[in-house]
């Protein structure tokens, strides 16, 4: 089952997060949720949620 871990405000931010999480070895999906505002959900398998959250914090707050 996939879980939303972050809502990116732009496609560029979504792509950057997806790339960095993939480089760390995580499975990641990205899907648009609001085309008028260009927001994107970043999803990961629920079993990897805690590990991904730690890495995501490092990506967003270096």
C-alpha positions in Angstrom: 0.0 0.0 0.0 1.3 3.5 -0.9 1.3 6.4 1.5 1.5 10.1 0.8 4.6 11.6 2.6 4.7 15.0 1.0 2.7 17.4 -1.2 5.1 19.2 -3.4 4.1 22.7 -4.5 5.6 22.4 -8.0 6.6 19.7 -10.5 10.3 20.8 -10.1 10.2 20.2 -6.4 8.4 16.9 -6.8 11.0 15.7 -9.4 13.9 16.7 -7.1 12.4 14.9 -4.1 11.6 11.8 -6.2 15.1 11.7 -7.6 16.8 12.0 -4.3 14.7 9.4 -2.6 15.2 7.0 -5.5 19.0 7.6 -5.2 18.7 6.5 -1.6 17.1 3.2 -2.8 13.4 3.9 -2.0 10.5 3.2 -4.3 8.7 6.4 -5.0 5.6 7.5 -7.0 4.6 11.0 -7.9 1.2 12.0 -9.0 -0.6 15.3 -9.7 -3.4 16.2 -7.3 -4.4 19.7 -8.4 -3.6 20.7 -11.9 -4.7 24.2 -11.5 -2.2 24.8 -8.6 0.3 22.3 -10.0 0.6 20.3 -6.7 2.0 16.8 -6.6 1.8 14.0 -4.1 4.9 12.0 -3.3 4.1 8.5 -2.3 6.1 5.6 -0.9 5.3 2.1 0.3 3.8 2.2 3.8 6.4 -0.3 5.1 9.2 2.2 4.3 7.5 5.2 5.8 9.7 5.9 8.8 13.0 5.5 6.9 11.7 7.7 4.1 10.6 10.4 6.5 14.1 10.6 8.0 15.7 11.0 4.6 13.0 13.5 3.4 13.7 15.7 6.4 17.4 15.8 5.4 16.4 16.7 1.8 14.0 19.5 2.9 16.1 20.8 5.8 19.8 20.3 4.9 
